Amino acid sequence: MAISAPYLPDLESIDPSLDLIEEIHRLRKVRKALILAHYYQEPEIQDLADFVGDSLQLSQQAAKTDAEVIAFCGVHFMAETAKILSPGKKVVIPDMDAGCSLADRCPADQFGEWLKQFPDHEVVSYINCSAGVKALSTIICTSSNAVRVVESIPAHKQIVFAPDRHLGRWVMKQTGRDMALWPGFCIVHEQFTAKRVAAMKVRHPDAKLIAHPECEATVSQMADFVGSTAALLNFVAKDPAKAFIVATEAGILHQMKQRRPDAELIPAPADSGCNCSLCPYMKLNTIEKLYLALRDLRPEITLDEELRRRALVPVERMLALG
């Protein structure tokens, strides 16, 4: 059986005289396309998008529209989730290599073998996982509803939580539930350490520390507020503080600046030594690649229908919680 070569964006095929922003607007209309951008995308992509938000929020928004094409500027599992919820729409992603350290380090086959140790457990999987892992799960959660999802499971039931160990430990602390944790982590949030964050707090004593629950517990315990990306954005928008140390991917600062132009927004320092933490996968998407995705309708996200249906079940269980 012949194996087709992976699609690679042909950047050299782009006419250098084109106004790419204008062309993207034109193609959006021609293709009846919806452009979605995660908070961690480059500012110029966020500004072009029809909707900017968290991964599930974006997929739900896409499902509600009559768009024929979804151009998902995020990472692979997010575009997969959009396809799970919108099987009749064509879903494209600017760069198919835009993966996720959480999803990539929890392959469905290995996860399935690992689950054999926990035959009587309910499987709660964070949405940052592949369709294959979703299909092996009892219910899906997001960082904003993980506590509510775990609390919805009867107390006598044992739980497996995957793939983020830090989010899992944070949920365990909030709920008092013991859970078996898959040992995954986000390569961005893993870089925030208590030592470096404490030093930043000393330098900015009036700043509030806000952190994503994917951070290590030592960082979360220091925070004035812990929440999902959207929750962090809302906190900054409403809190009267004039300065915030933000312990999540620095792409969110673009939206925060729009909500709070008067506030000082300080990206938490990464342990790698750089001044900010950027997800290398998120940054693979560019304006040029978005243009090509709309022009060529590639690379396209496709899913086996039986797998899509199995992955949809735990997502729908989560959505049923409200």
Secondary structure, DSSP 8 states (H G I E B T S, - for coil): ----------GGGS-TTS-HHHHHHHHHHHTTEEEEEETTS-HHHHHH-SEEE-HHHHHHHHHHS--SEEEEES-HHHHHHHHHH-TTSEEE-S-TT---HHHHTS-HHHHHHHHTT-TTEEEEEESSS-HHHHHT-SEEE-TTTHHHHHHTS-TTSEEEEESBHHHHHHHHHHH---EEE--B--TTGGG--HHHHHHHHHH-TT-EEEE-TTS-HHHHTT-SEE--HHHHHHHHHH---SEEEEES-GGGHHHHHHH-TTSEEEE---TTSSSS---TTGGG--HHHHHHHHHH--SEE---HHHHHHHHHHHHHHHHT-
